[in-house]
Amino acid sequence: MSLVLRNLQRTAPLRRARFREKVQVVTATHGLRHLLGFTHSTEAEWQKRYQKEKQVLEELSRHKGTRFQPLSRGLF
């Protein structure tokens, strides 16, 4: 989890509340993908999951006026 937070800190603004919001949105999106049956055990699964997760986060980014990144960016 610390690796995830370190990656998010690079893209999150310094303000604490804003960072907390980003963590919540990105982890909720990632968890929701798991609940929908997506995994990332193999590169093929990761690619499929990553594209869907990225799509959702890009749409949320447009609405929120910020930039969200998938948790598993660069996994494979």
DRENDO-1510 file (C-alpha; in Angstrom, 1 decimal, always signed):
<recs>
REC; n; res; u; v; w
REC; 1; MET; +0.0; +0.0; +0.0 .
REC; 2; SER; +2.9; +2.4; +0.7 .
REC; 3; LEU; +3.9; +2.1; -3.0 .
REC; 4; VAL; +0.4; +3.0; -4.0 .
REC; 5; LEU; +0.4; +6.1; -1.8 .
REC; 6; ARG; +3.9; +7.1; -3.0 .
REC; 7; ASN; +2.6; +7.0; -6.6 .
REC; 8; LEU; -0.4; +9.0; -5.8 .
REC; 9; GLN; +1.6; +11.6; -3.9 .
REC; 10; ARG; +3.5; +12.3; -7.1 .
REC; 11; THR; +0.3; +13.2; -8.9 .
REC; 12; ALA; -1.7; +14.7; -6.0 .
REC; 13; PRO; -1.6; +18.3; -5.0 .
REC; 14; LEU; +0.1; +19.1; -1.7 .
REC; 15; ARG; -3.1; +20.0; +0.1 .
REC; 16; ARG; -4.0; +17.2; +2.4 .
REC; 17; ALA; -7.8; +17.2; +1.8 .
REC; 18; ARG; -7.3; +17.1; -1.9 .
REC; 19; PHE; -4.9; +14.2; -1.6 .
REC; 20; ARG; -7.3; +12.3; +0.6 .
REC; 21; GLU; -10.1; +12.8; -1.9 .
REC; 22; LYS; -7.8; +11.4; -4.7 .
REC; 23; VAL; -6.9; +8.4; -2.7 .
REC; 24; GLN; -10.6; +7.6; -2.0 .
REC; 25; VAL; -11.7; +8.0; -5.6 .
REC; 26; VAL; -8.8; +6.0; -7.1 .
REC; 27; THR; -9.0; +3.1; -4.5 .
REC; 28; ALA; -12.8; +3.0; -4.8 .
REC; 29; THR; -12.6; +2.7; -8.6 .
REC; 30; HIS; -9.9; +0.0; -8.3 .
REC; 31; GLY; -12.0; -1.9; -5.7 .
REC; 32; LEU; -15.1; -1.6; -7.8 .
REC; 33; ARG; -13.3; -3.2; -10.7 .
REC; 34; HIS; -12.4; -6.1; -8.5 .
REC; 35; LEU; -16.1; -6.5; -7.4 .
REC; 36; LEU; -17.1; -6.5; -11.0 .
REC; 37; GLY; -14.7; -9.5; -11.5 .
REC; 38; PHE; -11.7; -7.9; -13.0 .
REC; 39; THR; -8.3; -9.1; -11.8 .
REC; 40; HIS; -4.7; -8.3; -12.6 .
REC; 41; SER; -2.9; -11.6; -12.1 .
REC; 42; THR; -1.7; -11.9; -15.6 .
REC; 43; GLU; -0.6; -9.2; -18.1 .
REC; 44; ALA; -3.6; -9.8; -20.3 .
REC; 45; GLU; -6.0; -9.4; -17.4 .
REC; 46; TRP; -4.1; -6.3; -16.2 .
REC; 47; GLN; -4.3; -4.7; -19.7 .
REC; 48; LYS; -8.0; -5.2; -19.8 .
REC; 49; ARG; -8.6; -4.0; -16.3 .
REC; 50; TYR; -6.2; -1.1; -16.7 .
REC; 51; GLN; -8.0; +0.2; -19.8 .
REC; 52; LYS; -11.4; +0.1; -18.2 .
REC; 53; GLU; -10.1; +1.7; -14.9 .
REC; 54; LYS; -8.3; +4.4; -16.9 .
REC; 55; GLN; -11.5; +5.1; -18.9 .
REC; 56; VAL; -13.5; +5.5; -15.7 .
REC; 57; LEU; -10.9; +7.7; -14.0 .
REC; 58; GLU; -10.5; +9.9; -17.1 .
REC; 59; GLU; -14.3; +10.6; -17.1 .
REC; 60; LEU; -14.2; +11.4; -13.3 .
REC; 61; SER; -11.1; +13.6; -13.9 .
REC; 62; ARG; -13.1; +15.7; -16.5 .
REC; 63; HIS; -16.0; +16.1; -14.0 .
REC; 64; LYS; -13.8; +16.9; -11.0 .
REC; 65; GLY; -11.3; +19.1; -12.9 .
REC; 66; THR; -8.3; +17.0; -11.6 .
REC; 67; ARG; -6.2; +14.1; -12.8 .
REC; 68; PHE; -6.8; +10.6; -11.5 .
REC; 69; GLN; -4.4; +7.7; -12.4 .
REC; 70; PRO; -5.1; +4.0; -12.1 .
REC; 71; LEU; -3.5; +2.3; -9.1 .
REC; 72; SER; -1.8; -0.4; -11.1 .
REC; 73; ARG; -0.1; +1.9; -13.6 .
REC; 74; GLY; +3.1; +0.2; -14.9 .
REC; 75; LEU; +2.4; -3.1; -13.1 .
REC; 76; PHE; +3.6; -5.2; -16.1 .
</recs>
